[in-house]
Amino acid sequence: MAETAGQTHGPAASSSRPRRTLLLAVFITIALSIVGAAHAYFALRLVMAPHWPEPFARIGNLAILAGALSLIAAPIAERTLPPRAARFVAWPAALWMGACFYWLLGLWLSDAVLGLAGLSGIEVARGRAVGLGLLTLALMAFGLRSGLRGPQTNPVHITLRRWPKLLDGYRVVQLSDVHIGALLRREFAARVVAQVHAQKPDLVVVTGDLVDGSVQHLAAEVLPFGSLRARHGVFFVTGNHDYFSGAERWTRKVRELGMTPLRNTHVTITDAASAASFELAGVDDPTGKRMGGSGDDVSAALRGIAADRPVILLAHDPKTFDKAARAGVDLQLSGHTHGGQLWPFNYFVRLATRFVAGLYRVGEAQIYVSCGTGFWGPPMRVAAPAEVTVIVLHSAPD
């Protein structure tokens, strides 16, 4: 059983609308600038420098232009069209995005190497373009195989000093970064639900980024999550993509699906058979603060919890852990990073947070960061497999 404590919410949505509009305008401007500059770079290095003969040069430039336009059209299609229609734009754009990542990385590195070696000329440029193209295709094929096979069940055993001995072996199944949208749809959701149930969880938690798109377009796609069941319930916290997709409406929707949203609040989970209990807290994503909400208010989430109580905190962004550890949380479950999703992007993620994937400890506090259950952007995963995480909790020995 779960008893809900009080929770805090941000100001009314109308008061934050100008801020959201400004943030959106800034984001669009930056995004278009990056897309334009990157594709000009591709045309320069992959088409112009090699001096490909016609019609290959024209075809290459047109392909790069079409790829750039697909990246612009995809987010518009995903938010204005039903998933069945949006996928015809989203799939080519997602594949192109994956290719762009490896092209950019490969071109930057090869520019440095060739410059240091003093190598130049048409033949060098052509050799680099062909080699980089083949390497990118190989990495994409490997990444697609990994990304499309679906999440693997990942058991993680964690010992907590304050965990009740009567709840030793307690099973928490964590889903994170599912990203239901134009690419991952109802069928994927149904497979994930079946995978969760096979683990016989005591508790199910969804640590943000459930969706990419509006309730209007994705209501039917998330219906399988309405059948999620666990002995002590199913709980949800918002992620940044849930905010981009309309956090208030999605919070109401997940409640309709039988999940309990934890928005800077906590519940007491009590096992009826043993009478043992613990506190489950959850915070909003920090994105909410930039959009007029309260963000990840750890103090509000833990308010009223006795100092000796074991606490599990659900927080989408692992950066919340610094505050959580200071506040005495035993375990934080997070996502957001995707484990980098495409190696070696995990090293870039490390510039934003030292908690990229897996289990970490700071003093007595621990955090587990999921690589995510679905994917975002490219339908690929390289050295960062998707997971349905089975957290098995153990009490510390005397």
SULLIN-V22021 format. One record per pair of residues at least 4 apart in sequence whose C-alpha atoms are under 6 Angstrom apart, sorted by the first residue. I is the first residue (numbers start at 0). J is the second residue. D is the distance in Angstrom with one decimal. If there is no record, write none. Layout:
BEGIN
i:I j:J d:D
i:I j:J d:D
END
This chain:
BEGIN
i:0 j:268 d:5.8
i:0 j:269 d:5.4
i:1 j:266 d:5.7
i:1 j:267 d:5.1
i:1 j:268 d:4.8
i:2 j:266 d:5.2
i:2 j:267 d:5.2
i:3 j:266 d:4.5
i:4 j:265 d:5.6
i:4 j:266 d:5.8
i:6 j:263 d:5.7
i:6 j:264 d:4.7
i:7 j:263 d:6.0
i:9 j:292 d:3.8
i:9 j:293 d:4.8
i:15 j:290 d:6.0
i:15 j:291 d:4.7
i:19 j:290 d:5.6
i:26 j:30 d:6.0
i:31 j:35 d:6.0
i:33 j:37 d:6.0
i:41 j:45 d:5.5
i:42 j:46 d:5.1
i:43 j:47 d:4.9
i:43 j:48 d:5.9
i:44 j:48 d:5.3
i:45 j:128 d:5.4
i:46 j:56 d:5.9
i:49 j:121 d:5.0
i:49 j:124 d:4.8
i:49 j:125 d:4.8
i:51 j:56 d:5.2
i:52 j:56 d:6.0
i:55 j:59 d:6.0
i:69 j:73 d:5.8
i:69 j:92 d:5.1
i:70 j:92 d:5.3
i:73 j:88 d:5.5
i:73 j:89 d:5.0
i:76 j:80 d:5.3
i:76 j:85 d:5.2
i:77 j:85 d:5.3
i:78 j:212 d:5.6
i:80 j:85 d:5.5
i:81 j:216 d:5.3
i:82 j:86 d:5.9
i:82 j:181 d:4.5
i:85 j:89 d:6.0
i:85 j:181 d:5.9
i:86 j:90 d:5.6
i:86 j:181 d:5.0
i:89 j:93 d:5.9
i:93 j:376 d:5.2
i:93 j:377 d:4.4
i:94 j:377 d:5.5
i:96 j:377 d:5.9
i:97 j:377 d:5.0
i:99 j:103 d:5.9
i:101 j:105 d:5.8
i:102 j:106 d:5.8
i:105 j:109 d:5.9
i:106 j:110 d:5.8
i:109 j:113 d:5.8
i:110 j:114 d:5.9
i:113 j:117 d:5.9
i:113 j:118 d:5.1
i:119 j:123 d:5.8
i:126 j:130 d:6.0
i:127 j:131 d:5.9
i:131 j:135 d:6.0
i:138 j:142 d:6.0
i:139 j:143 d:5.9
i:142 j:146 d:5.9
i:142 j:379 d:4.3
i:142 j:380 d:4.6
i:142 j:381 d:5.0
i:143 j:147 d:5.8
i:143 j:379 d:4.5
i:145 j:380 d:5.6
i:146 j:378 d:5.6
i:146 j:379 d:4.3
i:146 j:380 d:4.8
i:150 j:372 d:5.6
i:150 j:385 d:4.4
i:150 j:386 d:4.3
i:150 j:387 d:5.9
i:151 j:386 d:4.8
i:152 j:386 d:5.7
i:152 j:387 d:4.9
i:152 j:388 d:6.0
i:153 j:388 d:4.8
i:153 j:389 d:5.9
i:154 j:388 d:6.0
i:154 j:389 d:4.6
i:155 j:389 d:6.0
i:155 j:390 d:4.9
i:156 j:390 d:6.0
i:156 j:391 d:4.7
i:157 j:392 d:5.1
i:158 j:392 d:5.9
i:158 j:393 d:4.5
i:158 j:394 d:5.6
i:158 j:395 d:5.8
i:159 j:394 d:5.5
i:159 j:395 d:5.9
i:160 j:395 d:4.9
i:161 j:309 d:5.5
i:162 j:394 d:4.8
i:164 j:394 d:5.3
i:167 j:393 d:4.7
i:167 j:394 d:5.7
i:168 j:391 d:5.5
i:168 j:392 d:5.3
i:168 j:393 d:5.5
i:169 j:391 d:5.6
i:169 j:392 d:5.2
i:170 j:200 d:5.3
i:170 j:201 d:5.2
i:170 j:390 d:5.7
i:170 j:391 d:4.7
i:171 j:200 d:5.8
i:171 j:201 d:6.0
i:171 j:202 d:4.8
i:171 j:203 d:5.7
i:171 j:389 d:5.8
i:171 j:390 d:4.9
i:172 j:200 d:6.0
i:172 j:203 d:4.8
i:172 j:388 d:5.6
i:172 j:389 d:4.5
i:173 j:203 d:6.0
i:173 j:204 d:5.0
i:173 j:205 d:5.9
i:173 j:388 d:5.1
i:174 j:205 d:4.8
i:174 j:372 d:6.0
i:174 j:387 d:5.8
i:175 j:205 d:5.5
i:175 j:206 d:4.8
i:175 j:207 d:5.7
i:175 j:334 d:5.6
i:175 j:371 d:4.9
i:175 j:372 d:5.6
i:176 j:207 d:5.9
i:176 j:208 d:4.6
i:176 j:209 d:5.8
i:176 j:371 d:4.9
i:176 j:372 d:5.7
i:176 j:373 d:6.0
i:177 j:209 d:4.9
i:177 j:372 d:5.0
i:177 j:373 d:4.3
i:178 j:208 d:5.8
i:178 j:209 d:5.1
i:178 j:210 d:4.3
i:178 j:211 d:5.5
i:178 j:373 d:5.9
i:179 j:183 d:5.0
i:179 j:184 d:5.4
i:179 j:210 d:4.5
i:179 j:211 d:5.9
i:180 j:184 d:5.8
i:180 j:211 d:5.0
i:183 j:187 d:5.9
i:184 j:220 d:5.5
i:185 j:220 d:4.2
i:188 j:223 d:6.0
i:189 j:223 d:5.2
i:200 j:229 d:5.5
i:201 j:229 d:5.3
i:201 j:230 d:4.7
i:201 j:231 d:5.7
i:202 j:229 d:5.2
i:202 j:231 d:5.2
i:202 j:232 d:5.6
i:203 j:233 d:4.7
i:204 j:233 d:5.7
i:204 j:234 d:4.8
i:204 j:235 d:5.9
i:205 j:235 d:4.7
i:206 j:236 d:5.4
i:206 j:315 d:5.2
i:206 j:333 d:6.0
i:207 j:236 d:5.3
i:207 j:237 d:4.6
i:207 j:238 d:3.9
i:207 j:315 d:5.3
i:208 j:238 d:4.6
i:208 j:240 d:5.1
i:208 j:241 d:5.3
i:212 j:244 d:4.9
i:213 j:244 d:5.2
i:214 j:218 d:5.1
i:225 j:256 d:4.2
i:225 j:257 d:5.9
i:233 j:258 d:5.0
i:234 j:258 d:5.2
i:234 j:259 d:4.6
i:234 j:260 d:5.8
i:235 j:259 d:5.9
i:235 j:260 d:4.6
i:236 j:260 d:5.8
i:236 j:261 d:5.6
i:237 j:241 d:5.9
i:237 j:283 d:5.4
i:237 j:284 d:5.6
i:238 j:284 d:5.1
i:238 j:315 d:5.4
i:239 j:284 d:6.0
i:239 j:286 d:5.6
i:241 j:246 d:5.2
i:242 j:246 d:4.4
i:246 j:250 d:5.9
i:253 j:258 d:5.5
i:254 j:258 d:5.0
i:254 j:259 d:5.7
i:261 j:281 d:4.7
i:262 j:281 d:5.8
i:262 j:282 d:5.0
i:262 j:283 d:5.2
i:263 j:281 d:5.5
i:263 j:282 d:4.2
i:263 j:296 d:5.7
i:263 j:299 d:5.7
i:263 j:300 d:4.2
i:264 j:280 d:5.8
i:264 j:281 d:5.8
i:264 j:300 d:3.8
i:265 j:279 d:5.5
i:265 j:280 d:3.9
i:265 j:300 d:5.6
i:266 j:278 d:5.9
i:266 j:279 d:5.3
i:267 j:277 d:5.9
i:267 j:278 d:4.7
i:268 j:276 d:5.4
i:268 j:277 d:5.5
i:269 j:275 d:5.9
i:269 j:276 d:4.2
i:270 j:274 d:5.2
i:270 j:275 d:5.5
i:277 j:309 d:5.3
i:278 j:310 d:4.7
i:279 j:310 d:5.9
i:279 j:311 d:5.0
i:280 j:300 d:5.9
i:280 j:312 d:4.7
i:281 j:312 d:5.4
i:281 j:313 d:4.5
i:282 j:295 d:4.9
i:282 j:314 d:5.5
i:283 j:294 d:5.3
i:283 j:295 d:4.8
i:284 j:294 d:5.6
i:284 j:295 d:5.5
i:285 j:294 d:4.3
i:285 j:295 d:5.1
i:287 j:292 d:4.8
i:287 j:294 d:4.7
i:288 j:292 d:4.5
i:288 j:293 d:5.0
i:288 j:294 d:4.3
i:298 j:302 d:6.0
i:310 j:328 d:5.3
i:310 j:329 d:5.4
i:311 j:330 d:4.9
i:311 j:331 d:5.8
i:312 j:331 d:4.6
i:313 j:331 d:5.8
i:313 j:332 d:5.1
i:314 j:333 d:5.2
i:315 j:333 d:4.7
i:315 j:334 d:5.3
i:315 j:335 d:5.9
i:316 j:333 d:5.9
i:316 j:335 d:5.6
i:317 j:333 d:5.5
i:320 j:324 d:5.8
i:323 j:328 d:5.5
i:324 j:328 d:5.6
i:324 j:364 d:5.4
i:329 j:364 d:4.7
i:330 j:364 d:5.9
i:330 j:365 d:4.8
i:330 j:366 d:5.4
i:331 j:366 d:4.6
i:332 j:366 d:5.9
i:332 j:367 d:5.1
i:333 j:368 d:4.8
i:334 j:368 d:5.1
i:334 j:369 d:4.8
i:337 j:370 d:4.1
i:337 j:371 d:5.1
i:338 j:355 d:5.5
i:338 j:356 d:5.0
i:338 j:370 d:4.5
i:338 j:383 d:5.5
i:339 j:344 d:5.0
i:339 j:345 d:3.8
i:340 j:380 d:5.0
i:340 j:383 d:5.1
i:341 j:380 d:5.4
i:341 j:381 d:4.7
i:342 j:381 d:5.3
i:342 j:382 d:5.8
i:349 j:353 d:5.1
i:356 j:368 d:4.8
i:356 j:369 d:5.9
i:356 j:370 d:5.9
i:357 j:367 d:5.3
i:357 j:368 d:5.1
i:358 j:366 d:5.7
i:358 j:367 d:4.4
i:359 j:365 d:5.6
i:359 j:366 d:5.3
i:360 j:364 d:5.8
i:360 j:365 d:4.3
i:370 j:385 d:5.8
i:371 j:385 d:5.4
i:371 j:386 d:5.9
i:372 j:385 d:4.9
i:372 j:386 d:4.9
i:372 j:387 d:5.9
END
